[in-house]
Structure formats: C-alpha cells, structure tokens
Amino acid sequence: RAMEIIGVKKGMAKKMLPTLDAMLDRRHQIVHRVDRPKSKDDQWVRATSLSPRHVEKWAKTTLEFGSLLITSAGFKKHLIPLTRFRR
C-alpha cells in the first residue's frame, strides 16, 4: 500500500521482490542467528558462506528498487500536479 501511495504501480517492482526477499531473509539470519544455521542436533555450526555474486546482486537490486521509489515519488509529487495545473 505504501508503494501505491507514492506512485509505484502494481507489477513495477515484481521482478525485484524475490531478490529483495532473499536479501532480507539473510539479514534476519545474520541478526537473529549470528549468521549460523542450526544443525539438526541443536549444536551451532560455522557461519554460512556468502558469495560476492550474491552481495553484488543484492546491491544492484537495492539500487534499482530505491531508484524506482524515488523516481515514482518525485514524479507523483512534482510532475503530475503540473499536468493537472495546465489543464
């Protein structure tokens, strides 16, 4: 709903959501489980590895998503009122 309020239409961010979801899941693992998965016998094992490829993909998608939000919000706030004013 918040994205709709700033002018992001349904589907505009759809392709980014799986990557953002994976990034947030990993963030929760880092914060809540100190980045260590639990083994079957409840003994902690070493931290989960993270490839540079994942970090690069997450960074790129975050930039794209942020750009979409900023562009949509700016368009809705500044350009749409101008077109209404000119009518």
PDB file of N, CA, C and O in Angstrom:
ATOM      1  N   ARG A   1       0.818  -1.199   0.000  1.00  0.00           N
ATOM      2  CA  ARG A   1       0.000   0.000   0.000  1.00  0.00           C
ATOM      3  C   ARG A   1       0.861   1.262   0.000  1.00  0.00           C
ATOM      4  O   ARG A   1       0.547   2.236  -0.685  1.00  0.00           O
ATOM      5  N   ALA A   2       1.942   1.239   0.768  1.00  0.00           N
ATOM      6  CA  ALA A   2       2.823   2.408   0.828  1.00  0.00           C
ATOM      7  C   ALA A   2       3.418   2.724  -0.541  1.00  0.00           C
ATOM      8  O   ALA A   2       3.555   3.891  -0.906  1.00  0.00           O
ATOM      9  N   MET A   3       3.770   1.689  -1.297  1.00  0.00           N
ATOM     10  CA  MET A   3       4.329   1.927  -2.624  1.00  0.00           C
ATOM     11  C   MET A   3       3.283   2.526  -3.557  1.00  0.00           C
ATOM     12  O   MET A   3       3.607   3.386  -4.376  1.00  0.00           O
ATOM     13  N   GLU A   4       2.059   2.090  -3.444  1.00  0.00           N
ATOM     14  CA  GLU A   4       0.990   2.662  -4.267  1.00  0.00           C
ATOM     15  C   GLU A   4       0.787   4.144  -3.949  1.00  0.00           C
ATOM     16  O   GLU A   4       0.533   4.943  -4.850  1.00  0.00           O
ATOM     17  N   ILE A   5       0.896   4.508  -2.687  1.00  0.00           N
ATOM     18  CA  ILE A   5       0.701   5.901  -2.275  1.00  0.00           C
ATOM     19  C   ILE A   5       1.718   6.819  -2.946  1.00  0.00           C
ATOM     20  O   ILE A   5       1.387   7.947  -3.314  1.00  0.00           O
ATOM     21  N   ILE A   6       2.954   6.343  -3.106  1.00  0.00           N
ATOM     22  CA  ILE A   6       3.963   7.203  -3.731  1.00  0.00           C
ATOM     23  C   ILE A   6       4.014   7.038  -5.251  1.00  0.00           C
ATOM     24  O   ILE A   6       4.868   7.631  -5.908  1.00  0.00           O
ATOM     25  N   GLY A   7       3.116   6.246  -5.806  1.00  0.00           N
ATOM     26  CA  GLY A   7       3.016   6.167  -7.257  1.00  0.00           C
ATOM     27  C   GLY A   7       3.613   4.946  -7.914  1.00  0.00           C
ATOM     28  O   GLY A   7       3.669   4.888  -9.142  1.00  0.00           O
ATOM     29  N   VAL A   8       4.062   3.967  -7.149  1.00  0.00           N
ATOM     30  CA  VAL A   8       4.580   2.731  -7.732  1.00  0.00           C
ATOM     31  C   VAL A   8       3.376   1.842  -8.042  1.00  0.00           C
ATOM     32  O   VAL A   8       2.643   1.423  -7.146  1.00  0.00           O
ATOM     33  N   LYS A   9       3.195   1.571  -9.316  1.00  0.00           N
ATOM     34  CA  LYS A   9       2.058   0.754  -9.737  1.00  0.00           C
ATOM     35  C   LYS A   9       2.358  -0.727  -9.538  1.00  0.00           C
ATOM     36  O   LYS A   9       3.516  -1.144  -9.535  1.00  0.00           O
ATOM     37  N   LYS A  10       1.295  -1.517  -9.373  1.00  0.00           N
ATOM     38  CA  LYS A  10       1.457  -2.965  -9.182  1.00  0.00           C
ATOM     39  C   LYS A  10       2.258  -3.534 -10.343  1.00  0.00           C
ATOM     40  O   LYS A  10       2.020  -3.197 -11.502  1.00  0.00           O
ATOM     41  N   GLY A  11       3.186  -4.380 -10.025  1.00  0.00           N
ATOM     42  CA  GLY A  11       3.992  -5.040 -11.030  1.00  0.00           C
ATOM     43  C   GLY A  11       5.299  -4.343 -11.361  1.00  0.00           C
ATOM     44  O   GLY A  11       6.193  -4.971 -11.927  1.00  0.00           O
ATOM     45  N   MET A  12       5.440  -3.067 -11.028  1.00  0.00           N
ATOM     46  CA  MET A  12       6.668  -2.344 -11.373  1.00  0.00           C
ATOM     47  C   MET A  12       7.887  -2.916 -10.647  1.00  0.00           C
ATOM     48  O   MET A  12       8.988  -2.911 -11.198  1.00  0.00           O
ATOM     49  N   ALA A  13       7.709  -3.400  -9.440  1.00  0.00           N
ATOM     50  CA  ALA A  13       8.826  -3.927  -8.656  1.00  0.00           C
ATOM     51  C   ALA A  13       8.773  -5.447  -8.550  1.00  0.00           C
ATOM     52  O   ALA A  13       9.577  -6.044  -7.834  1.00  0.00           O
ATOM     53  N   LYS A  14       7.843  -6.073  -9.247  1.00  0.00           N
ATOM     54  CA  LYS A  14       7.617  -7.507  -9.086  1.00  0.00           C
ATOM     55  C   LYS A  14       8.878  -8.344  -9.330  1.00  0.00           C
ATOM     56  O   LYS A  14       9.143  -9.290  -8.589  1.00  0.00           O
ATOM     57  N   LYS A  15       9.654  -8.003 -10.365  1.00  0.00           N
ATOM     58  CA  LYS A  15      10.844  -8.804 -10.669  1.00  0.00           C
ATOM     59  C   LYS A  15      11.935  -8.643  -9.611  1.00  0.00           C
ATOM     60  O   LYS A  15      12.805  -9.506  -9.487  1.00  0.00           O
ATOM     61  N   MET A  16      11.898  -7.548  -8.847  1.00  0.00           N
ATOM     62  CA  MET A  16      12.913  -7.307  -7.824  1.00  0.00           C
ATOM     63  C   MET A  16      12.591  -7.999  -6.499  1.00  0.00           C
ATOM     64  O   MET A  16      13.488  -8.241  -5.692  1.00  0.00           O
ATOM     65  N   LEU A  17      11.335  -8.313  -6.277  1.00  0.00           N
ATOM     66  CA  LEU A  17      10.916  -8.807  -4.964  1.00  0.00           C
ATOM     67  C   LEU A  17      11.580 -10.113  -4.530  1.00  0.00           C
ATOM     68  O   LEU A  17      11.935 -10.223  -3.356  1.00  0.00           O
ATOM     69  N   PRO A  18      11.772 -11.111  -5.399  1.00  0.00           N
ATOM     70  CA  PRO A  18      12.453 -12.326  -4.923  1.00  0.00           C
ATOM     71  C   PRO A  18      13.879 -12.058  -4.434  1.00  0.00           C
ATOM     72  O   PRO A  18      14.309 -12.643  -3.441  1.00  0.00           O
ATOM     73  N   THR A  19      14.612 -11.185  -5.117  1.00  0.00           N
ATOM     74  CA  THR A  19      15.971 -10.856  -4.695  1.00  0.00           C
ATOM     75  C   THR A  19      15.966 -10.089  -3.381  1.00  0.00           C
ATOM     76  O   THR A  19      16.768 -10.367  -2.490  1.00  0.00           O
ATOM     77  N   LEU A  20      15.059  -9.121  -3.261  1.00  0.00           N
ATOM     78  CA  LEU A  20      14.957  -8.358  -2.012  1.00  0.00           C
ATOM     79  C   LEU A  20      14.542  -9.267  -0.862  1.00  0.00           C
ATOM     80  O   LEU A  20      15.034  -9.117   0.256  1.00  0.00           O
ATOM     81  N   ASP A  21      13.642 -10.205  -1.128  1.00  0.00           N
ATOM     82  CA  ASP A  21      13.198 -11.140  -0.101  1.00  0.00           C
ATOM     83  C   ASP A  21      14.362 -12.023   0.367  1.00  0.00           C
ATOM     84  O   ASP A  21      14.526 -12.256   1.565  1.00  0.00           O
ATOM     85  N   ALA A  22      15.163 -12.509  -0.577  1.00  0.00           N
ATOM     86  CA  ALA A  22      16.325 -13.337  -0.214  1.00  0.00           C
ATOM     87  C   ALA A  22      17.321 -12.537   0.615  1.00  0.00           C
ATOM     88  O   ALA A  22      17.894 -13.049   1.577  1.00  0.00           O
ATOM     89  N   MET A  23      17.523 -11.277   0.237  1.00  0.00           N
ATOM     90  CA  MET A  23      18.444 -10.418   0.986  1.00  0.00           C
ATOM     91  C   MET A  23      17.928 -10.195   2.412  1.00  0.00           C
ATOM     92  O   MET A  23      18.702 -10.260   3.367  1.00  0.00           O
ATOM     93  N   LEU A  24      16.645  -9.936   2.557  1.00  0.00           N
ATOM     94  CA  LEU A  24      16.078  -9.719   3.891  1.00  0.00           C
ATOM     95  C   LEU A  24      16.108 -10.985   4.733  1.00  0.00           C
ATOM     96  O   LEU A  24      16.336 -10.921   5.942  1.00  0.00           O
ATOM     97  N   ASP A  25      15.879 -12.143   4.102  1.00  0.00           N
ATOM     98  CA  ASP A  25      15.990 -13.406   4.840  1.00  0.00           C
ATOM     99  C   ASP A  25      17.402 -13.587   5.386  1.00  0.00           C
ATOM    100  O   ASP A  25      17.588 -14.005   6.529  1.00  0.00           O
ATOM    101  N   ARG A  26      18.394 -13.267   4.557  1.00  0.00           N
ATOM    102  CA  ARG A  26      19.781 -13.404   5.001  1.00  0.00           C
ATOM    103  C   ARG A  26      20.088 -12.411   6.118  1.00  0.00           C
ATOM    104  O   ARG A  26      20.790 -12.744   7.073  1.00  0.00           O
ATOM    105  N   ARG A  27      19.570 -11.209   6.000  1.00  0.00           N
ATOM    106  CA  ARG A  27      19.747 -10.195   7.048  1.00  0.00           C
ATOM    107  C   ARG A  27      19.186 -10.698   8.375  1.00  0.00           C
ATOM    108  O   ARG A  27      19.809 -10.520   9.422  1.00  0.00           O
ATOM    109  N   HIS A  28      18.005 -11.327   8.331  1.00  0.00           N
ATOM    110  CA  HIS A  28      17.413 -11.866   9.556  1.00  0.00           C
ATOM    111  C   HIS A  28      18.268 -12.994  10.125  1.00  0.00           C
ATOM    112  O   HIS A  28      18.412 -13.109  11.342  1.00  0.00           O
ATOM    113  N   GLN A  29      18.832 -13.822   9.255  1.00  0.00           N
ATOM    114  CA  GLN A  29      19.715 -14.890   9.730  1.00  0.00           C
ATOM    115  C   GLN A  29      20.938 -14.298  10.422  1.00  0.00           C
ATOM    116  O   GLN A  29      21.368 -14.800  11.461  1.00  0.00           O
ATOM    117  N   ILE A  30      21.492 -13.249   9.858  1.00  0.00           N
ATOM    118  CA  ILE A  30      22.665 -12.612  10.451  1.00  0.00           C
ATOM    119  C   ILE A  30      22.328 -11.999  11.804  1.00  0.00           C
ATOM    120  O   ILE A  30      23.059 -12.184  12.778  1.00  0.00           O
ATOM    121  N   VAL A  31      21.219 -11.271  11.858  1.00  0.00           N
ATOM    122  CA  VAL A  31      20.854 -10.553  13.081  1.00  0.00           C
ATOM    123  C   VAL A  31      20.350 -11.478  14.181  1.00  0.00           C
ATOM    124  O   VAL A  31      20.722 -11.326  15.345  1.00  0.00           O
ATOM    125  N   HIS A  32      19.512 -12.425  13.816  1.00  0.00           N
ATOM    126  CA  HIS A  32      18.860 -13.239  14.847  1.00  0.00           C
ATOM    127  C   HIS A  32      19.584 -14.547  15.173  1.00  0.00           C
ATOM    128  O   HIS A  32      19.390 -15.119  16.246  1.00  0.00           O
ATOM    129  N   ARG A  33      20.420 -15.017  14.238  1.00  0.00           N
ATOM    130  CA  ARG A  33      21.123 -16.271  14.493  1.00  0.00           C
ATOM    131  C   ARG A  33      22.630 -16.130  14.339  1.00  0.00           C
ATOM    132  O   ARG A  33      23.336 -17.129  14.200  1.00  0.00           O
ATOM    133  N   VAL A  34      23.123 -14.910  14.362  1.00  0.00           N
ATOM    134  CA  VAL A  34      24.550 -14.620  14.238  1.00  0.00           C
ATOM    135  C   VAL A  34      25.117 -15.290  12.983  1.00  0.00           C
ATOM    136  O   VAL A  34      26.272 -15.716  12.963  1.00  0.00           O
ATOM    137  N   ASP A  35      24.296 -15.374  11.947  1.00  0.00           N
ATOM    138  CA  ASP A  35      24.669 -15.920  10.641  1.00  0.00           C
ATOM    139  C   ASP A  35      25.081 -17.386  10.686  1.00  0.00           C
ATOM    140  O   ASP A  35      25.793 -17.869   9.807  1.00  0.00           O
ATOM    141  N   ARG A  36      24.628 -18.081  11.712  1.00  0.00           N
ATOM    142  CA  ARG A  36      24.953 -19.503  11.798  1.00  0.00           C
ATOM    143  C   ARG A  36      23.666 -20.316  11.718  1.00  0.00           C
ATOM    144  O   ARG A  36      22.728 -20.072  12.476  1.00  0.00           O
ATOM    145  N   PRO A  37      23.620 -21.273  10.809  1.00  0.00           N
ATOM    146  CA  PRO A  37      22.443 -22.144  10.776  1.00  0.00           C
ATOM    147  C   PRO A  37      22.494 -23.119  11.949  1.00  0.00           C
ATOM    148  O   PRO A  37      23.576 -23.453  12.432  1.00  0.00           O
ATOM    149  N   LYS A  38      21.361 -23.566  12.396  1.00  0.00           N
ATOM    150  CA  LYS A  38      21.334 -24.566  13.462  1.00  0.00           C
ATOM    151  C   LYS A  38      21.390 -25.950  12.840  1.00  0.00           C
ATOM    152  O   LYS A  38      20.713 -26.231  11.851  1.00  0.00           O
ATOM    153  N   SER A  39      22.190 -26.792  13.421  1.00  0.00           N
ATOM    154  CA  SER A  39      22.251 -28.169  12.932  1.00  0.00           C
ATOM    155  C   SER A  39      21.074 -28.947  13.511  1.00  0.00           C
ATOM    156  O   SER A  39      20.340 -28.444  14.362  1.00  0.00           O
ATOM    157  N   LYS A  40      20.907 -30.152  13.048  1.00  0.00           N
ATOM    158  CA  LYS A  40      19.762 -30.970  13.468  1.00  0.00           C
ATOM    159  C   LYS A  40      19.772 -31.285  14.961  1.00  0.00           C
ATOM    160  O   LYS A  40      18.711 -31.442  15.565  1.00  0.00           O
ATOM    161  N   ASP A  41      20.951 -31.378  15.561  1.00  0.00           N
ATOM    162  CA  ASP A  41      21.002 -31.703  16.986  1.00  0.00           C
ATOM    163  C   ASP A  41      21.136 -30.456  17.863  1.00  0.00           C
ATOM    164  O   ASP A  41      21.588 -30.538  19.005  1.00  0.00           O
ATOM    165  N   ASP A  42      20.739 -29.298  17.317  1.00  0.00           N
ATOM    166  CA  ASP A  42      20.754 -28.029  18.034  1.00  0.00           C
ATOM    167  C   ASP A  42      22.146 -27.560  18.437  1.00  0.00           C
ATOM    168  O   ASP A  42      22.276 -26.737  19.344  1.00  0.00           O
ATOM    169  N   GLN A  43      23.163 -28.052  17.799  1.00  0.00           N
ATOM    170  CA  GLN A  43      24.518 -27.568  18.029  1.00  0.00           C
ATOM    171  C   GLN A  43      24.839 -26.539  16.953  1.00  0.00           C
ATOM    172  O   GLN A  43      24.531 -26.742  15.779  1.00  0.00           O
ATOM    173  N   TRP A  44      25.452 -25.447  17.354  1.00  0.00           N
ATOM    174  CA  TRP A  44      25.817 -24.415  16.385  1.00  0.00           C
ATOM    175  C   TRP A  44      26.930 -24.921  15.487  1.00  0.00           C
ATOM    176  O   TRP A  44      27.848 -25.615  15.923  1.00  0.00           O
ATOM    177  N   VAL A  45      26.819 -24.556  14.235  1.00  0.00           N
ATOM    178  CA  VAL A  45      27.878 -24.865  13.270  1.00  0.00           C
ATOM    179  C   VAL A  45      28.448 -23.547  12.770  1.00  0.00           C
ATOM    180  O   VAL A  45      27.947 -22.480  13.126  1.00  0.00           O
ATOM    181  N   ARG A  46      29.500 -23.611  11.942  1.00  0.00           N
ATOM    182  CA  ARG A  46      30.153 -22.373  11.496  1.00  0.00           C
ATOM    183  C   ARG A  46      29.211 -21.496  10.665  1.00  0.00           C
ATOM    184  O   ARG A  46      28.178 -21.959  10.180  1.00  0.00           O
ATOM    185  N   ALA A  47      29.580 -20.243  10.515  1.00  0.00           N
ATOM    186  CA  ALA A  47      28.764 -19.271   9.785  1.00  0.00           C
ATOM    187  C   ALA A  47      28.561 -19.706   8.340  1.00  0.00           C
ATOM    188  O   ALA A  47      29.414 -20.367   7.747  1.00  0.00           O
ATOM    189  N   THR A  48      27.436 -19.330   7.796  1.00  0.00           N
ATOM    190  CA  THR A  48      27.107 -19.639   6.414  1.00  0.00           C
ATOM    191  C   THR A  48      27.937 -18.751   5.482  1.00  0.00           C
ATOM    192  O   THR A  48      28.117 -17.561   5.740  1.00  0.00           O
ATOM    193  N   SER A  49      28.429 -19.338   4.414  1.00  0.00           N
ATOM    194  CA  SER A  49      29.233 -18.547   3.478  1.00  0.00           C
ATOM    195  C   SER A  49      28.327 -17.624   2.650  1.00  0.00           C
ATOM    196  O   SER A  49      27.126 -17.859   2.513  1.00  0.00           O
ATOM    197  N   LEU A  50      28.932 -16.589   2.116  1.00  0.00           N
ATOM    198  CA  LEU A  50      28.202 -15.616   1.309  1.00  0.00           C
ATOM    199  C   LEU A  50      29.112 -15.216   0.156  1.00  0.00           C
ATOM    200  O   LEU A  50      30.219 -14.723   0.367  1.00  0.00           O
ATOM    201  N   SER A  51      28.638 -15.430  -1.054  1.00  0.00           N
ATOM    202  CA  SER A  51      29.490 -15.146  -2.217  1.00  0.00           C
ATOM    203  C   SER A  51      29.406 -13.684  -2.622  1.00  0.00           C
ATOM    204  O   SER A  51      28.388 -13.029  -2.396  1.00  0.00           O
ATOM    205  N   PRO A  52      30.473 -13.172  -3.218  1.00  0.00           N
ATOM    206  CA  PRO A  52      30.441 -11.800  -3.740  1.00  0.00           C
ATOM    207  C   PRO A  52      29.331 -11.619  -4.776  1.00  0.00           C
ATOM    208  O   PRO A  52      28.776 -10.527  -4.905  1.00  0.00           O
ATOM    209  N   ARG A  53      29.009 -12.670  -5.505  1.00  0.00           N
ATOM    210  CA  ARG A  53      27.945 -12.610  -6.510  1.00  0.00           C
ATOM    211  C   ARG A  53      26.608 -12.260  -5.865  1.00  0.00           C
ATOM    212  O   ARG A  53      25.850 -11.452  -6.401  1.00  0.00           O
ATOM    213  N   HIS A  54      26.317 -12.871  -4.709  1.00  0.00           N
ATOM    214  CA  HIS A  54      25.077 -12.560  -4.005  1.00  0.00           C
ATOM    215  C   HIS A  54      25.064 -11.103  -3.543  1.00  0.00           C
ATOM    216  O   HIS A  54      24.068 -10.399  -3.715  1.00  0.00           O
ATOM    217  N   VAL A  55      26.158 -10.664  -2.966  1.00  0.00           N
ATOM    218  CA  VAL A  55      26.240  -9.285  -2.462  1.00  0.00           C
ATOM    219  C   VAL A  55      26.071  -8.291  -3.611  1.00  0.00           C
ATOM    220  O   VAL A  55      25.348  -7.304  -3.474  1.00  0.00           O
ATOM    221  N   GLU A  56      26.730  -8.546  -4.735  1.00  0.00           N
ATOM    222  CA  GLU A  56      26.608  -7.662  -5.899  1.00  0.00           C
ATOM    223  C   GLU A  56      25.170  -7.623  -6.418  1.00  0.00           C
ATOM    224  O   GLU A  56      24.660  -6.552  -6.746  1.00  0.00           O
ATOM    225  N   LYS A  57      24.518  -8.777  -6.494  1.00  0.00           N
ATOM    226  CA  LYS A  57      23.130  -8.830  -6.967  1.00  0.00           C
ATOM    227  C   LYS A  57      22.211  -8.073  -6.008  1.00  0.00           C
ATOM    228  O   LYS A  57      21.336  -7.324  -6.440  1.00  0.00           O
ATOM    229  N   TRP A  58      22.414  -8.273  -4.706  1.00  0.00           N
ATOM    230  CA  TRP A  58      21.591  -7.578  -3.721  1.00  0.00           C
ATOM    231  C   TRP A  58      21.803  -6.075  -3.782  1.00  0.00           C
ATOM    232  O   TRP A  58      20.842  -5.310  -3.692  1.00  0.00           O
ATOM    233  N   ALA A  59      23.046  -5.644  -3.935  1.00  0.00           N
ATOM    234  CA  ALA A  59      23.344  -4.208  -4.022  1.00  0.00           C
ATOM    235  C   ALA A  59      22.709  -3.604  -5.274  1.00  0.00           C
ATOM    236  O   ALA A  59      22.118  -2.526  -5.210  1.00  0.00           O
ATOM    237  N   LYS A  60      22.827  -4.286  -6.400  1.00  0.00           N
ATOM    238  CA  LYS A  60      22.252  -3.795  -7.657  1.00  0.00           C
ATOM    239  C   LYS A  60      20.729  -3.692  -7.547  1.00  0.00           C
ATOM    240  O   LYS A  60      20.141  -2.687  -7.946  1.00  0.00           O
ATOM    241  N   THR A  61      20.100  -4.720  -7.011  1.00  0.00           N
ATOM    242  CA  THR A  61      18.644  -4.716  -6.886  1.00  0.00           C
ATOM    243  C   THR A  61      18.186  -3.649  -5.905  1.00  0.00           C
ATOM    244  O   THR A  61      17.162  -3.004  -6.132  1.00  0.00           O
ATOM    245  N   THR A  62      18.922  -3.451  -4.823  1.00  0.00           N
ATOM    246  CA  THR A  62      18.575  -2.407  -3.859  1.00  0.00           C
ATOM    247  C   THR A  62      18.646  -1.029  -4.510  1.00  0.00           C
ATOM    248  O   THR A  62      17.776  -0.189  -4.279  1.00  0.00           O
ATOM    249  N   LEU A  63      19.676  -0.791  -5.323  1.00  0.00           N
ATOM    250  CA  LEU A  63      19.781   0.483  -6.045  1.00  0.00           C
ATOM    251  C   LEU A  63      18.619   0.659  -7.026  1.00  0.00           C
ATOM    252  O   LEU A  63      18.044   1.743  -7.120  1.00  0.00           O
ATOM    253  N   GLU A  64      18.276  -0.401  -7.752  1.00  0.00           N
ATOM    254  CA  GLU A  64      17.165  -0.329  -8.699  1.00  0.00           C
ATOM    255  C   GLU A  64      15.849  -0.048  -7.973  1.00  0.00           C
ATOM    256  O   GLU A  64      15.047   0.772  -8.420  1.00  0.00           O
ATOM    257  N   PHE A  65      15.640  -0.726  -6.868  1.00  0.00           N
ATOM    258  CA  PHE A  65      14.412  -0.552  -6.101  1.00  0.00           C
ATOM    259  C   PHE A  65      14.332   0.856  -5.526  1.00  0.00           C
ATOM    260  O   PHE A  65      13.286   1.502  -5.595  1.00  0.00           O
ATOM    261  N   GLY A  66      15.440   1.331  -4.959  1.00  0.00           N
ATOM    262  CA  GLY A  66      15.479   2.686  -4.423  1.00  0.00           C
ATOM    263  C   GLY A  66      15.238   3.724  -5.507  1.00  0.00           C
ATOM    264  O   GLY A  66      14.518   4.699  -5.291  1.00  0.00           O
ATOM    265  N   SER A  67      15.835   3.518  -6.664  1.00  0.00           N
ATOM    266  CA  SER A  67      15.626   4.436  -7.791  1.00  0.00           C
ATOM    267  C   SER A  67      14.168   4.451  -8.227  1.00  0.00           C
ATOM    268  O   SER A  67      13.613   5.509  -8.521  1.00  0.00           O
ATOM    269  N   LEU A  68      13.554   3.282  -8.269  1.00  0.00           N
ATOM    270  CA  LEU A  68      12.136   3.199  -8.625  1.00  0.00           C
ATOM    271  C   LEU A  68      11.282   3.985  -7.634  1.00  0.00           C
ATOM    272  O   LEU A  68      10.398   4.744  -8.032  1.00  0.00           O
ATOM    273  N   LEU A  69      11.550   3.800  -6.349  1.00  0.00           N
ATOM    274  CA  LEU A  69      10.772   4.501  -5.331  1.00  0.00           C
ATOM    275  C   LEU A  69      10.953   6.013  -5.425  1.00  0.00           C
ATOM    276  O   LEU A  69       9.978   6.764  -5.381  1.00  0.00           O
ATOM    277  N   ILE A  70      12.202   6.456  -5.554  1.00  0.00           N
ATOM    278  CA  ILE A  70      12.475   7.894  -5.612  1.00  0.00           C
ATOM    279  C   ILE A  70      11.899   8.513  -6.876  1.00  0.00           C
ATOM    280  O   ILE A  70      11.305   9.590  -6.827  1.00  0.00           O
ATOM    281  N   THR A  71      12.071   7.839  -8.005  1.00  0.00           N
ATOM    282  CA  THR A  71      11.546   8.350  -9.267  1.00  0.00           C
ATOM    283  C   THR A  71      10.020   8.437  -9.226  1.00  0.00           C
ATOM    284  O   THR A  71       9.435   9.444  -9.624  1.00  0.00           O
ATOM    285  N   SER A  72       9.390   7.379  -8.744  1.00  0.00           N
ATOM    286  CA  SER A  72       7.919   7.364  -8.672  1.00  0.00           C
ATOM    287  C   SER A  72       7.396   8.443  -7.740  1.00  0.00           C
ATOM    288  O   SER A  72       6.435   9.142  -8.063  1.00  0.00           O
ATOM    289  N   ALA A  73       8.027   8.574  -6.591  1.00  0.00           N
ATOM    290  CA  ALA A  73       7.590   9.585  -5.625  1.00  0.00           C
ATOM    291  C   ALA A  73       7.776  10.986  -6.189  1.00  0.00           C
ATOM    292  O   ALA A  73       6.893  11.833  -6.049  1.00  0.00           O
ATOM    293  N   GLY A  74       8.913  11.237  -6.822  1.00  0.00           N
ATOM    294  CA  GLY A  74       9.168  12.549  -7.408  1.00  0.00           C
ATOM    295  C   GLY A  74       8.214  12.863  -8.539  1.00  0.00           C
ATOM    296  O   GLY A  74       7.724  13.986  -8.656  1.00  0.00           O
ATOM    297  N   PHE A  75       7.951  11.866  -9.374  1.00  0.00           N
ATOM    298  CA  PHE A  75       7.028  12.045 -10.481  1.00  0.00           C
ATOM    299  C   PHE A  75       5.635  12.387  -9.958  1.00  0.00           C
ATOM    300  O   PHE A  75       4.982  13.309 -10.447  1.00  0.00           O
ATOM    301  N   LYS A  76       5.196  11.632  -8.961  1.00  0.00           N
ATOM    302  CA  LYS A  76       3.855  11.861  -8.421  1.00  0.00           C
ATOM    303  C   LYS A  76       3.764  13.229  -7.742  1.00  0.00           C
ATOM    304  O   LYS A  76       2.756  13.924  -7.872  1.00  0.00           O
ATOM    305  N   LYS A  77       4.808  13.609  -7.023  1.00  0.00           N
ATOM    306  CA  LYS A  77       4.755  14.861  -6.268  1.00  0.00           C
ATOM    307  C   LYS A  77       4.916  16.095  -7.155  1.00  0.00           C
ATOM    308  O   LYS A  77       4.256  17.108  -6.925  1.00  0.00           O
ATOM    309  N   HIS A  78       5.784  16.022  -8.166  1.00  0.00           N
ATOM    310  CA  HIS A  78       6.126  17.228  -8.919  1.00  0.00           C
ATOM    311  C   HIS A  78       5.537  17.289 -10.332  1.00  0.00           C
ATOM    312  O   HIS A  78       5.057  18.342 -10.751  1.00  0.00           O
ATOM    313  N   LEU A  79       5.566  16.191 -11.060  1.00  0.00           N
ATOM    314  CA  LEU A  79       5.128  16.245 -12.450  1.00  0.00           C
ATOM    315  C   LEU A  79       3.624  16.099 -12.621  1.00  0.00           C
ATOM    316  O   LEU A  79       3.025  16.807 -13.430  1.00  0.00           O
ATOM    317  N   ILE A  80       3.017  15.208 -11.884  1.00  0.00           N
ATOM    318  CA  ILE A  80       1.568  15.030 -12.021  1.00  0.00           C
ATOM    319  C   ILE A  80       0.816  16.305 -11.632  1.00  0.00           C
ATOM    320  O   ILE A  80      -0.105  16.688 -12.353  1.00  0.00           O
ATOM    321  N   PRO A  81       1.155  16.978 -10.534  1.00  0.00           N
ATOM    322  CA  PRO A  81       0.461  18.239 -10.230  1.00  0.00           C
ATOM    323  C   PRO A  81       0.627  19.286 -11.330  1.00  0.00           C
ATOM    324  O   PRO A  81      -0.293  20.066 -11.574  1.00  0.00           O
ATOM    325  N   LEU A  82       1.778  19.317 -11.997  1.00  0.00           N
ATOM    326  CA  LEU A  82       1.986  20.277 -13.081  1.00  0.00           C
ATOM    327  C   LEU A  82       1.045  20.004 -14.247  1.00  0.00           C
ATOM    328  O   LEU A  82       0.498  20.937 -14.835  1.00  0.00           O
ATOM    329  N   THR A  83       0.856  18.737 -14.583  1.00  0.00           N
ATOM    330  CA  THR A  83      -0.031  18.420 -15.699  1.00  0.00           C
ATOM    331  C   THR A  83      -1.472  18.724 -15.344  1.00  0.00           C
ATOM    332  O   THR A  83      -2.249  19.110 -16.218  1.00  0.00           O
ATOM    333  N   ARG A  84      -1.843  18.565 -14.109  1.00  0.00           N
ATOM    334  CA  ARG A  84      -3.210  18.916 -13.679  1.00  0.00           C
ATOM    335  C   ARG A  84      -3.417  20.426 -13.695  1.00  0.00           C
ATOM    336  O   ARG A  84      -4.504  20.906 -14.019  1.00  0.00           O
ATOM    337  N   PHE A  85      -2.379  21.169 -13.346  1.00  0.00           N
ATOM    338  CA  PHE A  85      -2.457  22.613 -13.318  1.00  0.00           C
ATOM    339  C   PHE A  85      -2.633  23.210 -14.717  1.00  0.00           C
ATOM    340  O   PHE A  85      -3.318  24.218 -14.891  1.00  0.00           O
ATOM    341  N   ARG A  86      -2.012  22.582 -15.698  1.00  0.00           N
ATOM    342  CA  ARG A  86      -2.036  23.094 -17.067  1.00  0.00           C
ATOM    343  C   ARG A  86      -3.342  22.829 -17.796  1.00  0.00           C
ATOM    344  O   ARG A  86      -3.555  23.395 -18.869  1.00  0.00           O
ATOM    345  N   ARG A  87      -4.197  22.022 -17.280  1.00  0.00           N
ATOM    346  CA  ARG A  87      -5.450  21.701 -17.970  1.00  0.00           C
ATOM    347  C   ARG A  87      -6.430  22.802 -17.924  1.00  0.00           C
ATOM    348  O   ARG A  87      -7.529  22.673 -18.462  1.00  0.00           O
TER     349      ARG A  87
END
